[in-house]
Amino acid sequence: MAQDDVMPQDELSGADLEAVRHLNEGYQTIRRQMAKAIVGQEQVLEELLITIFCRGHCLMVGVPGLAKTLMVSTLAQCLDLSFHRIQFTPDLMPSDITGTEVIQENKSTGERELRFISGPVFANVILADEINRTPPKTQAALLEAMQERQVTTAGVRRPLEEPFFVLATQNPIEQEGTYPLPEAQLDRFMFNILVDYPQEDEEFEIVRKTTTTEMPQIDAVMGREDIMQLQEIVRRVPVADHVIRYAMTLVRLTRVGKAEVPGFVSDYVAWGAGPRASQYLTLAGKARAVLHGRYYVSTEDIRQVAYPVMRHRVLTNFNAEAEGIKSDDIVRQLIELVPSGESEALSGGAVPEVFGSEGAGQD
């Protein structure tokens, strides 16, 4: 670990430091609880928790049958949060998500009055299953909820209960008759998490566990107040300036047309990531550090969260598609290009200006 990654802990109080230790212990307990129902997928679980403690939303992409729904519902149980699943279909209407007003008769007065019936979006954890199967009008119904944490019906704003998370899934192998999310809506998701096939020994354990009468009992590890407190602590975790510049450099080097952009980006990228990617890289780095029991953010934290933050923000062009190059390949090459420490930069890294003179001699 580079010395210049370490930040003073003055910005965190003793109570905050104790809460960070509590979160690290809670993270380990959550992993043990999740293991009762979910085999493997530890990286996916970590990325889900980072999203939650950053007050973000995430997109989960994977073929059917990889337990995405089970993973999210089990996590909601571990965190003692309310959970609703919305199955997105071509005929789903916005009011089916947000709720609607109905006319009811008041039995005491005999008068008719409007009453709001809340939709499934009124929960702490929302699983938007196969979000790309519904038209843009209905997809957009989630935008206000995700960004403003409220819904507006009949001119009345109705706040959503905190904490609030949207976890949307997409099926990557069935695209006919679907409505791909527009880039502006994709950018609302903090992470794009890839859920891959299990390893052979993991699949064996899955089959063994799920073909018996065994029903795992999931215990709650923390509650709403704990989560909201830890979300505030994550925001207060200090970050060294060079770590922020490292995150910014990864993002800025994806922007086609700039002088400093590498050749492979100019060749294969149609549109680069915006400032929101830099924000989420830094914020996710804070949450990852806290989950691992540290009170500072390192460039390694930024590297680990770079893929889920940037894979849906770096849009490849036709040349990349023709050669089978995906956004993850672009991110990987950028990580290899940009030095993660001053010693690496001085020994021949391509972008040494990430580390200014203030960091000299600290690595």
N, C-alpha and C positions, 0 to 999 in steps of 0.2 A: 504493500500500500504506500502511495506517495505521501510524504510528510505534508505537502501543501494541500492535501485534501482535508486535513484536520482543521476544524474550526473551533474557536473557544465556545464554551457552553454557557456563557453569561446570559445569552438571550433566552435561555430556558430556565425557569425557576426549579427549585428542588421538587416541587409537586409535579411539574412537567416531566422532569427526568424520571420520577417514579412512575408516572403514567406511561412513559415510553417503555420502561421495563415491563410494566403490566401488559402493554400491547404486544410486546415480543412474546411474553408467556401466553397471552391469549391466542396469538397466531399459531404457536405450537399446539395449543389445545384444540383450536379449530381444525388444524390438519389431522389430528388424531380422530376427532369426531367425524370429519368428512370421510376419512378412510373406512369408516364403518359401512358407508353406502357407495363410495366412489373409489375405484381402484386406479392408482396412478394419477395423471393429469395434474401434478403438483405445480407445474409452471402456470397452467391455466388458472388454478386456484389462487396463486400469488397475484396474478394480474387482475383477477376479479377483486381481491381485497384491496389492492392498490387503487383501483377505480373507486371503490366505496369510500376509502379514507381520504380521497381527493374530492369527494362530492361530484364525481363524474358519471358518465354513462359509457357503456361499451357495446360493441358489436361482436357477436360470436359467430364465426364461420366454420362450418364443418358438415360433413355428409350426415345423413340420418343415422340414428342408432348409436351415437357416441355419448349419450347421457347428458346432453346439454341442459335439458329441462330438469332432470333429476339433480344435476349439480347446482343449479341456481336455487331450486326449492329447498335442497338440503342446506345450502349456505344461509338461506333466510331463516331456517329453523335454528341454526347455530347462533345466529345473531339476534334471535327472538324478534324478528320483523314480520309484518304482515306481507303476504305474497299473493299476487294475482297473475294468472297466465292468460294472455290474449292471443287467440289463434287468428292470425291475419288471413283473410280470404278476399277474393275479388269483389264480393258483395258487402264487405264490412263498411259501415258508415262512420263518420266522425263521432256522431252521438252515441254509437255503440261503445266508444272508448271513453268519452268524457262524461256521458250521462245526459239526461234529458228531463224536461219538465212535463208533468202530467197533471190533468185536472182531477181533483179529488173532492168529494163532498165532506164538509165538516159536520159530523153527526150531531154535535151539540147545537149548532146554529142553523143547520140546513143549507148553509151557503157553500158554493163551490169556490175552490181556491187552487192556485197552482202550487205544486210541490215538486221540488227537485229530487230526482232519483239519481244518485251518484253512479257513475260507471266504474269499470274495473281499474281505471287509472288512479283511483283513490286508494292506494296501498303504498307501503314502503318500498317494496321490490316489485317491479313490473317486468314480466318476461314477454316481450313482443315476439312471438314465435313466427318465423318466416315472414318478416316484415316486408320483403320485396314481393309478396304475393298480392298486396293490396294497392289500389290506385294512389297516385300522389296526393289527392285531396285528403284521404284518410291518413296517409303517412304524415302529412303536415299537421294533423291534429295532435301529434306527439310533440311538435316543435315547441309550442308555447309551454307545455308541461315540462319539457326537458330544460329549456333555457330560463323560463320565468318561474318555474315551480308553482304554476297555477293554471287553471283553465277558466275560460270565459264562456258562459252560456247565458243567452238572453240578456246580454249586456252586464251581467253580474260576474265579478271576479271571485273565484273560489280557490283559496290557497290549498296546496297539497301538504299533507303531513310530512314533516322532516323526521328522519332522513328519507330521501326519495331517490331511487335509482331506476333507470331504464336499461335493461339488458336485452338487446334484440338479437335474433338469430337469422342467418341466411343460409340457404341450401346452395352450395356452389355448383352442383351438377345438374340442376333442373332450372334452366333459364327461359325456356319457352313459355310465353304467356305470363311472364313476371314483369315487374316494374322496378328496374334497378334504382337504388336510392340516388338522388342527385348529389353532386359534389358538395353543395352547400349544406345538405342535411348530413352527409357523411362526416363533415367537419365538426358537427355537434358531438360526435362520439369521441370520447377521450382515447379509447383503445379500440383497435380491431384485433381481436384475439382469434388465432387459428387453433381449432380443436382437431388434433390429428388422430389417426388410428392408434390403438394401444400396442405396446410391445407384446411379444408372444407369451411371456410369463404373466403379464398383466391380463391378457385376454383369457388365459387359462383360469386365473383367479376370478375374473368376472363371470365366466360360465359356471364355475363351481359355486359362487355365492348366490347367483340369481336363479338357479334351478332347484332351489330347496324351499322349504317353508320358512326359512329364517327371515325375520323382519328386523332390521337394525333400529335401535332406539337412539335418536339424536337428541343430545342435551344442549340447552342454550348456554353459550359461553359468555356473552355480554348482551347488553340491551341498548335501547335507543339513546339514552342519555350518555352511556359510555361511548357510543359511536360518534355522537355529535361533539363530545369533549375531545376525542382523539382527532377528529377532523380539524379542530382549531389548533391542536398541538402540531399537527403535520405542517400547517401553514407557518408556524413559528420556528421550524427547524432552520438553522442558519446554513447558507450556501456560500462557498468561496466564489469570488468574482470569476476566477478562471474556469470554474465548473459551469457557470452560466454561459461564459463565452464558448466553452466547448460545445454545449448544447446548441447555442445559436449557430456555430460554425457548421455543425451537421445539417442544420435546417437550411441555412443560407446557400450552401453549396448545391442544393437541389433546384435552385431557381435559374431556369434556362435564360440565357441572354446576358447574364452578368459576366464580367471579365474574368473573375476568379473561378468560375465553374469548371470542373474537370471535363475532359473530352467525353468520357462515357456518359456523363449526365446530358451533355448537349446532344449526343447521338441517340439516347434512348428515352429521355424524359420529355413529356409534353407539357407538364405543368408541375411546378414544385410546391413545397409546403409553405404555408403562411406563418405569421407570428404566433398563432394559437399552438402550433407544434412546439415552438420554443417554450411557451408557457407550460404546456403539458409535460414536456420532457423534464423540466426543472421540478415541477410539482410532483410528478411520478417518482423522480429520483428521491425527493424528500420522503415520500411514503414508503418506498422500498427500503431506505436506510432505517427508518423507524421500525418497520416490520422485522428487520434483522438486528434490532437492538442497538443501533448506532445513532449518534446525535449530530451527525454531519453527513453531507452528501459527497460522494466520490464520483470521479468520471466513470468508474465501473458501473455505478448505479445508472448513469445516463445511458451507457452502452446497452445495459440489460433491458431497458424500457424503450429503446429506440425503435425496435421493430413494430410493436403494437401501436406506438404513437404515429409512426410515419408511413406504414404500409398502405393506408387508405388516403394519405395526403400527397403521396408522390405518384402522379399519374403517368404511366408509360405510354409511348407512342406506337405507331404501327411497326416501326423497325424492331422495337423490343418484342412486340407480339410475334413477329415473324421469326425471331431468333429464340423465342422461348424465355426471354428475360423478364422477370417480374420485379415488382417494387422492392421486395426483400433483397434481391440481388444487388440493386442499386444501394440500398442502405448498408448492406454488408461491405461493399467496396468503399463506401464513405467511412465506415468505422475503421477499415484497414488503412485508409489514407490519412485520416486526421489523428495526430498523436494524442494519447490520453494522459501523458505526463511530460514534464519539462525535459527530463533526461531523454525520453523518446524523441521529442521534438529536436533537441540539439544533436541527436545522433543520426539525423537524416529524415525526420518527418517532413511531410510535404507542406504542412500548414503550421509552422512554428510560432506564428504571431498570435496564436491562441494564448500563449503564456507570455505575459508582459514582463517588464523588468522587475515588477514588485514580487514576482515569484522566484527570482533568481536564487539558486543555491538551496532551494527547499526540498528538492526531490532526492 
